[in-house]
């Protein structure tokens, strides 16, 4: 039962406007790294598109060269 709720929640989140914009601006690399939680707003930044529904960013998509780079910079 909990698995079904989780799957439906993830599917619902994927269809939000923020996730559609992330997909458009993403480098399509499926690798992510945990980063130190930093205050951040959802949106396009110079460091990439950030999805931060809680106001803090915890995961950063890895660049194609394997680096993580700057997190949530304007």
C-alpha positions in Angstrom: 0.0 0.0 0.0 2.7 2.5 1.0 4.7 1.7 -2.2 1.6 2.5 -4.3 1.2 5.9 -2.5 4.9 6.6 -3.0 4.8 5.8 -6.7 1.7 7.9 -7.2 3.3 10.8 -5.3 6.5 10.6 -7.4 4.4 10.5 -10.6 2.3 13.5 -9.5 5.5 15.4 -8.6 7.0 14.7 -12.1 4.0 16.3 -13.8 4.4 19.6 -12.0 5.5 22.7 -13.9 8.8 22.8 -12.0 9.7 19.3 -13.0 8.7 20.0 -16.6 11.0 23.0 -16.6 13.8 21.0 -15.0 13.5 18.4 -17.7 13.7 21.1 -20.4 16.9 22.6 -18.9 18.5 19.4 -17.6 21.7 17.9 -19.0 19.8 14.6 -18.9 22.6 12.9 -16.8 20.8 10.5 -14.4 23.5 10.9 -11.8 23.0 13.1 -8.7 25.0 13.9 -5.6 24.0 15.0 -2.1 25.2 18.5 -1.4 25.2 20.6 1.8 21.6 21.9 2.1 21.7 25.5 0.9 18.8 28.0 0.7 17.5 28.0 -2.8 14.4 28.8 -4.8 13.1 26.7 -7.6 14.0 28.1 -11.0 16.7 28.6 -13.6 20.0 29.8 -12.3 23.5 30.2 -13.8 24.4 26.9 -12.2 21.4 25.1 -13.7 17.8 24.6 -13.0 17.0 24.1 -9.3 14.0 22.2 -7.9 13.8 23.1 -4.2 10.2 22.6 -3.0 11.3 22.9 0.7 13.3 26.1 0.0 16.6 24.2 0.4 18.6 22.2 -2.2 19.9 18.8 -1.2 20.7 17.1 -4.5 22.7 18.4 -7.5 22.7 16.8 -10.9 26.3 15.8 -11.9 27.7 17.6 -14.9 28.6 15.6 -18.0 32.3 15.9 -17.2 31.6 14.3 -13.7 32.0 17.5 -11.7 29.3 18.8 -9.4 30.0 22.5 -9.7 28.4 25.5 -7.9 25.1 24.9 -6.2 22.2 27.3 -6.7 24.1 30.3 -7.8 22.5 33.3 -9.6 
